[in-house]
């Protein structure tokens, strides 16, 4: 009967690749549809959805053999986004649908709403050129309605780079793809609607959705939590400001009810705003994970992820048969909050060490590997012992020394070394809470963070992101963390007394550099170094 080809795409990790949907309709052989090109179970099942959707959309069922090839054939295809392009390719190959500029072929059971007219040769050539630069993606229901799929944004970016000018996607997915400049995104309601747009029978009634990314980016980002609502704990607030200013990881230690979780949930309110490129990266990740909020084409708020302590290694780091992002990737450019840190499994905590150091995760499987970004700020909270009251002068601790040791030993030394600030959050008296005035607000703390970040961007402008003190290399430490004689004496005394590791030594200097930036000091001063040391002394008193 005929041959047809359409363009779609497949998501692999964080990237997407163009995929050609080739369909061949023939009256020889058994009447069936065969899909080849390394499809997974979801794609193989699409033949039943596609054939039923075609019939229920009013098109004549083809009584011959249809072979569908997904090229390139050496890359596994997964997901339901191939339903719509496969259905359109089958209609084209069987003659039930005619591409622009072609004479009428086999007629559908029901005539289209807008009958085709023979266009002039110039218009036909132009329509054919646009047809060749058109891509399609979407899932189909049995009734022929177009359903949303995940990964549309990275797919749109990849197809646009490949020269695609027109992209047909389900109506619910259209906003996230429409943020790209130079790509006409057509929201599709059903298979019939997509066929009419593709063949020109729509008569131009469906116009591409156009969104201005500059306007979306300029929209104000808001955070409901504010540090002004946290009574007291000014030392913890100061430490959090230092951590955010330099991109450092932080651990909050204190008994139950001291406000550790509330402090952590206020952190997004003082994070610097995302750039337009960062917003696009975060939106891509949530699109691939399928958690992008409906009607939100462009994310402006940095992510805040707080997985439960029963999360598995795969849930935290990512993985699966077809690698998908985990919590460390979903927290990219934002905050990963681990409450009750010792309650997480030891293996789950240990897999955090590599992304905390490198800023990305590589997941290898038999069918290939995928690399996911994982540049996040780790915020952890824990009690000093299982009952939570070790060292509390008001409530006695019920734990034995063995229980306390076992509880704390769930957190390894290498993981602790990668957490720059260890902060005590003490329990406050009720009368103090009633008399303490409101402290620093998120706006006040954020102003200092922005000043410090501006200094760091200028300092590290010659290197790629991240441009923060937490990401300093050994050469950067030698160049930007010079210590005068008084500072050297302080550091040497601290190393002798507290037995810091070489990694801890560098982390202290990273934090001291951030404190100096907040204070506007060109060089690290003794007061900056002493404050940085106070944020690391707690780990030795707690874990020894």
C-alpha positions as CSV (number, residue, x, y, z in Angstrom):
1,X,0.0,0.0,0.0
2,X,2.5,2.7,1.1
3,X,5.2,3.9,3.3
4,X,5.3,6.9,5.7
5,X,7.7,8.5,8.1
6,X,7.2,10.8,11.0
7,X,9.6,12.3,13.5
8,X,9.3,11.9,17.3
9,X,11.9,11.3,20.1
10,X,12.9,9.3,23.1
11,X,14.2,10.5,26.5
12,X,17.4,8.9,27.7
13,X,18.5,10.0,31.1
14,X,18.6,13.8,31.0
15,X,18.8,14.1,27.3
16,X,16.5,13.2,24.4
17,X,17.3,11.9,20.9
18,X,15.2,12.2,17.7
19,X,13.4,9.0,16.6
20,X,12.0,8.4,13.2
21,X,8.7,6.5,13.1
22,X,8.6,4.5,9.9
23,X,5.4,2.7,8.9
24,X,4.9,0.4,6.0
25,X,1.4,-0.9,5.1
26,X,1.1,-4.0,2.9
27,X,-1.7,-6.4,2.0
28,X,0.7,-9.3,2.0
29,X,1.1,-11.4,5.1
30,X,-1.0,-11.7,8.2
31,X,-3.2,-8.8,9.1
32,X,-1.4,-7.4,12.1
33,X,0.7,-4.6,13.4
34,X,4.4,-5.3,14.2
35,X,6.6,-2.8,16.0
36,X,10.4,-3.2,15.8
37,X,13.3,-1.0,16.8
38,X,14.0,-2.2,20.3
39,X,10.7,-1.2,21.9
40,X,10.0,-2.0,25.6
41,X,6.7,-3.5,26.8
42,X,5.0,-0.1,27.0
43,X,5.8,0.6,23.3
44,X,4.9,-3.0,22.2
45,X,1.5,-2.6,23.9
46,X,0.9,0.6,22.0
47,X,-0.2,-1.4,18.9
48,X,-3.5,-2.3,20.7
49,X,-4.1,1.3,21.9
50,X,-3.2,2.6,18.5
51,X,-5.5,0.3,16.5
52,X,-8.4,0.8,18.8
53,X,-7.9,4.6,18.9
54,X,-7.8,4.7,15.1
55,X,-11.1,2.8,14.9
56,X,-12.8,5.0,17.6
57,X,-11.6,8.2,15.8
58,X,-13.7,7.3,12.8
59,X,-11.0,6.0,10.5
60,X,-11.3,2.8,8.4
61,X,-9.4,-0.1,9.9
62,X,-6.6,-1.3,7.7
63,X,-7.0,-5.0,6.9
64,X,-3.4,-5.7,5.9
65,X,0.0,-6.0,7.6
66,X,1.6,-2.9,9.1
67,X,5.2,-2.8,10.1
68,X,6.4,0.1,12.3
69,X,10.1,0.7,12.8
70,X,11.6,3.0,15.5
71,X,14.9,4.3,14.2
72,X,17.7,4.2,15.3
73,X,17.0,0.6,16.1
74,X,19.9,0.1,18.5
75,X,18.5,2.4,21.3
76,X,15.8,1.1,23.6
77,X,12.5,3.0,23.3
78,X,10.3,3.2,26.4
79,X,7.2,5.1,27.4
80,X,3.8,5.8,25.9
81,X,4.8,9.0,24.0
82,X,5.0,7.0,20.7
83,X,1.3,6.3,20.6
84,X,0.3,9.4,18.7
85,X,3.1,9.4,16.1
86,X,2.7,5.7,15.5
87,X,-1.0,6.2,14.9
88,X,-0.4,9.1,12.5
89,X,2.3,7.2,10.6
90,X,0.0,4.2,10.2
91,X,-2.8,6.4,8.9
92,X,-0.4,8.0,6.4
93,X,1.0,4.6,5.3
94,X,-2.4,3.1,4.8
95,X,-3.7,6.0,2.8
96,X,-6.4,7.0,5.4
97,X,-4.6,10.3,5.9
98,X,-2.9,12.4,3.3
99,X,0.1,14.6,3.9
100,X,-0.1,18.2,2.5
101,X,0.3,18.4,-1.3
102,X,-0.6,14.8,-1.9
103,X,-3.8,13.6,-3.8
104,X,-6.5,12.0,-1.8
105,X,-6.0,8.3,-0.9
106,X,-8.2,6.0,1.0
107,X,-11.1,7.8,2.6
108,X,-11.9,7.6,6.3
109,X,-15.2,6.1,7.5
110,X,-16.2,9.6,8.4
111,X,-15.2,12.7,6.4
112,X,-13.0,15.2,8.1
113,X,-14.7,18.3,9.5
114,X,-12.8,20.5,7.0
115,X,-12.5,18.8,3.6
116,X,-9.2,19.1,1.9
117,X,-8.7,21.4,-1.1
118,X,-6.1,21.0,-3.7
119,X,-3.5,23.7,-2.9
120,X,-1.4,25.4,-5.6
121,X,2.0,23.9,-6.3
122,X,3.9,26.6,-4.3
123,X,1.7,26.2,-1.3
124,X,1.9,22.4,-1.6
125,X,5.7,22.5,-1.6
126,X,5.8,24.8,1.4
127,X,3.3,22.6,3.3
128,X,5.4,19.6,2.4
129,X,8.6,21.3,3.7
130,X,6.8,22.1,7.0
131,X,5.5,18.5,7.2
132,X,9.1,17.3,7.0
133,X,10.0,19.6,9.9
134,X,7.2,18.4,12.1
135,X,7.5,16.2,15.2
136,X,4.8,14.4,17.2
137,X,4.6,13.0,20.7
138,X,1.8,11.9,23.0
139,X,-0.1,9.0,24.5
140,X,-3.5,7.9,23.2
141,X,-6.6,6.7,25.1
142,X,-8.7,3.9,23.5
143,X,-11.2,6.7,22.5
144,X,-8.5,8.6,20.6
145,X,-7.9,11.4,23.2
146,X,-4.4,12.7,23.6
147,X,-3.0,12.2,27.0
148,X,0.1,14.0,28.6
149,X,3.4,12.3,28.8
150,X,6.6,13.0,30.8
151,X,9.8,14.4,29.3
152,X,8.3,16.8,26.8
153,X,10.6,19.7,27.6
154,X,13.9,17.9,27.0
155,X,12.4,16.3,24.0
156,X,11.4,19.7,22.6
157,X,14.9,21.0,23.2
158,X,16.5,18.1,21.4
159,X,14.1,18.2,18.4
160,X,14.5,21.9,18.0
161,X,18.2,21.5,17.8
162,X,17.7,18.9,15.1
163,X,15.8,21.4,13.0
164,X,12.2,20.7,13.9
165,X,10.0,23.8,13.5
166,X,6.6,22.4,14.5
167,X,5.8,20.1,17.4
168,X,2.4,18.5,18.1
169,X,1.9,17.5,21.7
170,X,-1.0,16.8,24.0
171,X,-2.8,19.9,25.2
172,X,-1.6,19.4,28.8
173,X,2.0,19.3,27.7
174,X,2.0,22.3,25.4
175,X,2.9,25.0,28.0
176,X,6.2,23.3,29.0
177,X,7.3,23.0,25.4
178,X,6.1,26.4,24.4
179,X,8.8,28.2,26.4
180,X,11.3,27.5,23.6
181,X,11.9,30.3,21.1
182,X,11.6,29.4,17.5
183,X,9.5,26.2,18.0
184,X,5.8,26.3,17.1
185,X,4.0,24.1,19.7
186,X,0.5,22.9,18.7
187,X,-1.7,21.7,21.6
188,X,-3.5,18.5,20.4
189,X,-6.8,17.2,21.9
190,X,-7.1,14.0,20.0
191,X,-5.9,11.8,17.2
192,X,-8.4,13.3,14.9
193,X,-7.3,16.8,15.8
194,X,-3.6,15.9,15.3
195,X,-4.5,14.3,11.9
196,X,-6.3,17.5,10.8
197,X,-3.4,19.7,11.8
198,X,-0.9,17.5,10.1
199,X,-2.8,17.2,6.8
200,X,-3.9,20.8,6.7
201,X,-7.6,19.9,7.0
202,X,-7.7,22.0,10.2
203,X,-7.7,25.1,7.9
204,X,-5.3,26.9,10.2
205,X,-7.8,27.1,13.1
206,X,-5.4,25.7,15.6
207,X,-2.7,28.2,16.3
208,X,0.6,27.4,18.1
209,X,0.8,28.2,21.7
210,X,3.3,31.1,22.4
211,X,4.7,31.9,25.8
212,X,7.3,34.5,26.6
213,X,10.0,32.9,28.8
214,X,11.2,36.3,29.9
215,X,7.8,37.1,31.4
216,X,7.7,33.7,33.1
217,X,11.2,34.2,34.5
218,X,10.4,37.7,35.7
219,X,7.4,36.4,37.8
220,X,8.1,36.7,41.5
221,X,9.2,33.6,43.4
222,X,7.6,33.2,46.8
223,X,8.2,31.0,49.8
224,X,5.6,30.7,52.5
225,X,8.1,30.0,55.3
226,X,10.0,32.9,56.8
227,X,12.8,33.0,59.4
228,X,11.0,35.8,61.2
229,X,8.5,33.1,62.4
230,X,11.2,31.2,64.2
231,X,11.6,32.5,67.7
232,X,15.1,32.6,69.0
233,X,17.8,30.3,67.6
234,X,19.7,33.2,66.2
235,X,23.0,31.3,66.2
236,X,21.4,28.6,64.1
237,X,20.0,31.3,61.7
238,X,23.5,32.8,61.4
239,X,25.0,29.4,60.6
240,X,22.3,28.7,58.0
241,X,23.0,32.1,56.4
242,X,26.7,31.2,56.2
243,X,25.8,27.8,54.7
244,X,23.6,29.3,52.0
245,X,26.0,32.1,51.2
246,X,28.7,29.6,50.4
247,X,26.7,26.6,49.2
248,X,27.8,24.5,52.2
249,X,26.2,21.4,53.6
250,X,24.9,21.7,57.2
251,X,23.8,19.4,60.0
252,X,21.4,20.6,62.8
253,X,21.7,18.6,66.1
254,X,19.3,19.1,69.0
255,X,16.5,17.5,71.0
256,X,13.0,17.1,69.7
257,X,10.9,20.3,69.4
258,X,13.7,22.8,69.0
259,X,12.7,23.9,65.5
260,X,15.2,22.0,63.4
261,X,12.7,21.1,60.7
262,X,11.2,24.5,60.7
263,X,14.6,26.1,60.3
264,X,15.3,23.8,57.4
265,X,12.0,24.5,55.6
266,X,12.8,28.3,55.8
267,X,16.0,27.9,53.9
268,X,14.5,28.2,50.4
269,X,13.3,31.7,51.4
270,X,17.0,33.0,51.5
271,X,18.4,31.1,48.5
272,X,19.4,33.3,45.6
273,X,17.0,33.4,42.7
274,X,17.7,31.0,39.8
275,X,19.0,32.2,36.5
276,X,16.9,31.5,33.4
277,X,19.2,28.6,32.5
278,X,18.9,27.1,36.0
279,X,15.1,27.4,35.8
280,X,15.2,25.5,32.6
281,X,17.4,22.7,34.0
282,X,15.1,22.3,37.1
283,X,12.0,22.2,34.8
284,X,13.6,19.6,32.6
285,X,14.3,17.3,35.6
286,X,10.7,17.6,36.9
287,X,9.4,17.0,33.4
288,X,11.4,13.8,33.0
289,X,10.3,12.6,36.5
290,X,6.7,13.4,35.7
291,X,6.2,15.7,38.7
292,X,6.0,19.0,36.9
293,X,2.9,20.8,38.3
294,X,0.0,21.1,35.7
295,X,-0.1,24.4,34.1
296,X,3.4,25.4,35.2
297,X,5.6,25.7,32.2
298,X,8.5,27.3,34.0
299,X,9.7,26.8,37.5
300,X,11.0,29.8,39.4
301,X,11.4,28.3,42.9
302,X,14.4,26.2,43.8
303,X,13.4,22.6,44.7
304,X,13.1,21.5,48.3
305,X,13.1,17.7,48.6
306,X,12.5,15.9,51.9
307,X,12.4,12.1,51.4
308,X,11.2,9.9,54.2
309,X,13.9,8.0,56.1
310,X,12.6,4.7,54.6
311,X,13.7,5.8,51.1
312,X,15.7,3.1,49.3
313,X,19.1,3.6,47.7
314,X,17.5,3.7,44.2
315,X,14.9,6.2,45.4
316,X,17.6,8.5,46.8
317,X,20.3,8.2,44.1
318,X,18.2,7.2,41.1
319,X,18.2,4.1,38.9
320,X,15.8,1.4,37.8
321,X,15.8,-0.8,34.7
322,X,15.5,2.4,32.6
323,X,17.5,4.9,34.8
324,X,15.3,7.7,36.2
325,X,16.3,10.5,38.5
326,X,16.3,10.1,42.3
327,X,15.9,12.5,45.1
328,X,19.5,13.9,44.8
329,X,18.7,14.9,41.2
330,X,15.2,16.2,42.0
331,X,17.0,18.5,44.6
332,X,19.4,19.8,41.9
333,X,20.1,23.5,42.5
334,X,18.0,23.4,45.6
335,X,17.9,21.7,49.0
336,X,17.9,18.1,50.0
337,X,16.6,17.8,53.6
338,X,17.2,14.6,55.5
339,X,15.3,14.7,58.8
340,X,16.3,12.2,61.5
341,X,19.5,11.5,59.6
342,X,20.6,8.4,61.6
343,X,17.3,6.7,60.8
344,X,18.2,6.4,57.1
345,X,19.9,3.1,56.1
346,X,23.7,3.1,56.2
347,X,23.9,2.2,52.5
348,X,21.5,5.0,51.5
349,X,23.7,7.6,53.3
350,X,26.9,6.2,51.9
351,X,25.7,6.6,48.3
352,X,25.3,10.3,49.0
353,X,29.1,10.8,49.2
354,X,29.8,10.7,45.5
355,X,27.2,13.2,44.3
356,X,28.0,15.5,47.2
357,X,31.6,15.6,46.0
358,X,31.1,15.5,42.2
359,X,27.7,17.2,41.7
360,X,26.4,14.5,39.4
361,X,25.3,10.8,39.4
362,X,26.2,8.2,36.8
363,X,23.9,5.2,36.7
364,X,25.1,2.3,34.6
365,X,22.8,-0.6,33.4
366,X,23.1,-3.4,30.9
367,X,21.2,-1.3,28.3
368,X,23.4,1.8,28.8
369,X,24.2,4.5,31.3
370,X,22.7,7.9,32.2
371,X,24.2,10.8,33.9
372,X,22.0,13.0,36.1
373,X,23.0,16.3,37.7
374,X,23.0,16.4,41.5
375,X,24.3,19.7,42.7
376,X,22.3,20.3,45.9
377,X,22.7,21.8,49.4
378,X,22.4,19.0,51.9
379,X,20.6,20.0,55.1
380,X,20.4,17.2,57.7
381,X,18.8,17.1,61.2
382,X,19.2,14.6,64.0
383,X,18.7,14.1,67.7
384,X,21.9,13.6,69.9
385,X,20.6,10.1,70.9
386,X,17.7,7.7,70.3
387,X,15.5,9.3,72.9
388,X,16.6,12.8,71.9
389,X,17.6,14.2,75.3
390,X,21.3,13.4,75.7
391,X,23.0,16.3,77.4
392,X,19.7,18.1,78.2
393,X,19.9,19.6,81.7
394,X,16.0,19.6,82.1
395,X,15.1,16.1,80.9
396,X,17.2,13.0,81.7
397,X,18.4,10.8,78.8
398,X,17.0,7.2,79.0
399,X,19.6,5.7,76.6
400,X,22.5,3.6,77.5
401,X,26.0,4.4,76.4
402,X,25.9,1.5,73.9
403,X,22.7,2.8,72.4
404,X,24.0,6.3,72.0
405,X,27.2,5.0,70.4
406,X,25.3,2.7,68.0
407,X,22.9,5.5,67.1
408,X,25.7,8.0,66.2
409,X,27.8,5.4,64.5
410,X,25.2,5.1,61.7
411,X,26.8,8.3,60.3
412,X,30.2,7.6,59.0
413,X,33.2,9.8,59.4
414,X,33.7,10.4,55.6
415,X,30.1,11.6,55.3
416,X,30.5,13.9,58.3
417,X,33.6,15.3,56.7
418,X,31.5,16.4,53.7
419,X,29.1,18.3,55.9
420,X,30.8,21.7,56.5
421,X,28.8,23.1,59.4
422,X,27.6,21.1,62.5
423,X,25.2,23.2,64.5
424,X,23.7,22.7,67.9
425,X,20.0,23.7,68.2
426,X,19.2,23.8,71.9
427,X,15.8,23.6,73.5
428,X,14.4,26.9,74.7
429,X,12.4,27.6,77.8
430,X,8.7,28.5,77.3
431,X,9.1,31.8,79.1
432,X,12.0,32.7,76.8
433,X,9.8,32.1,73.7
434,X,7.1,34.4,75.1
435,X,9.6,37.2,75.7
436,X,12.0,37.0,72.8
437,X,11.3,39.6,70.1
438,X,11.1,38.7,66.5
439,X,14.6,38.0,65.1
440,X,16.1,38.4,61.6
441,X,13.7,37.9,58.7
442,X,14.4,36.0,55.5
443,X,14.7,39.3,53.6
444,X,17.5,40.4,55.9
445,X,19.3,37.2,55.7
446,X,18.9,36.9,52.0
447,X,20.4,40.4,51.4
448,X,23.7,39.2,53.0
449,X,23.5,35.9,51.0
450,X,23.2,37.9,47.7
451,X,26.1,40.1,48.5
452,X,28.3,37.2,49.3
453,X,27.2,35.3,46.2
454,X,28.0,38.3,44.1
455,X,31.6,38.4,45.4
456,X,32.0,34.7,44.7
457,X,30.6,35.0,41.1
458,X,33.2,37.7,40.4
459,X,36.0,35.7,42.1
460,X,35.3,32.5,40.2
461,X,34.0,34.0,36.9
462,X,36.7,32.3,34.9
463,X,35.4,28.8,35.7
464,X,32.0,27.0,35.1
465,X,29.3,26.6,37.7
466,X,29.1,26.2,40.6
467,X,30.8,29.5,41.5
468,X,30.6,29.1,45.3
469,X,33.2,28.8,48.0
470,X,32.0,25.2,48.8
471,X,33.2,24.1,45.3
472,X,36.7,25.5,45.8
473,X,39.5,23.3,44.6
474,X,42.8,22.8,46.4
475,X,44.4,25.5,44.2
476,X,41.6,27.9,45.0
477,X,42.2,27.3,48.7
478,X,45.8,28.2,48.3
479,X,44.9,31.3,46.3
480,X,41.9,32.7,48.1
481,X,42.3,31.4,51.7
482,X,45.6,32.8,52.7
483,X,46.1,32.9,56.5
484,X,48.2,35.4,58.4
485,X,50.3,34.5,61.3
486,X,47.6,34.9,63.9
487,X,45.2,32.8,61.8
488,X,47.9,30.1,61.4
489,X,48.3,29.9,65.1
490,X,44.6,29.5,65.7
491,X,44.3,26.8,63.0
492,X,47.3,24.8,64.2
493,X,46.0,24.8,67.8
494,X,42.6,23.6,66.6
495,X,44.1,20.8,64.5
496,X,46.2,19.6,67.5
497,X,43.3,19.7,69.9
498,X,40.4,18.4,67.7
499,X,42.4,16.2,65.3
500,X,40.8,17.4,62.1
501,X,41.3,15.4,58.9
502,X,42.9,17.1,55.9
503,X,39.4,17.3,54.3
504,X,38.0,18.9,57.4
505,X,40.9,21.4,57.3
506,X,40.0,22.5,53.8
507,X,36.3,22.6,54.6
508,X,37.0,24.9,57.6
509,X,38.8,27.3,55.2
510,X,35.9,27.2,52.8
511,X,33.5,28.3,55.5
512,X,36.0,30.9,56.8
513,X,36.2,32.3,53.3
514,X,32.4,32.6,53.1
515,X,32.2,34.3,56.5
516,X,34.8,36.8,55.3
517,X,32.7,37.4,52.2
518,X,29.7,38.1,54.4
519,X,31.7,40.6,56.4
520,X,33.3,42.2,53.3
521,X,36.8,41.1,54.2
522,X,39.4,40.7,51.4
523,X,41.4,38.3,53.5
524,X,40.3,35.8,56.1
525,X,40.5,37.5,59.6
526,X,41.0,35.7,62.9
527,X,37.3,36.3,63.8
528,X,36.2,34.7,60.6
529,X,38.4,31.6,61.2
530,X,37.2,31.3,64.8
531,X,33.6,31.4,63.8
532,X,34.3,28.7,61.1
533,X,36.0,26.5,63.7
534,X,33.0,26.9,66.1
535,X,30.9,25.3,63.4
536,X,33.1,22.2,63.3
537,X,34.0,21.7,66.9
538,X,30.6,20.2,67.7
539,X,31.3,17.1,65.6
540,X,34.3,16.2,67.8
541,X,32.4,16.6,71.0
542,X,29.4,14.6,69.8
543,X,31.2,11.8,68.1
544,X,34.1,11.2,70.5
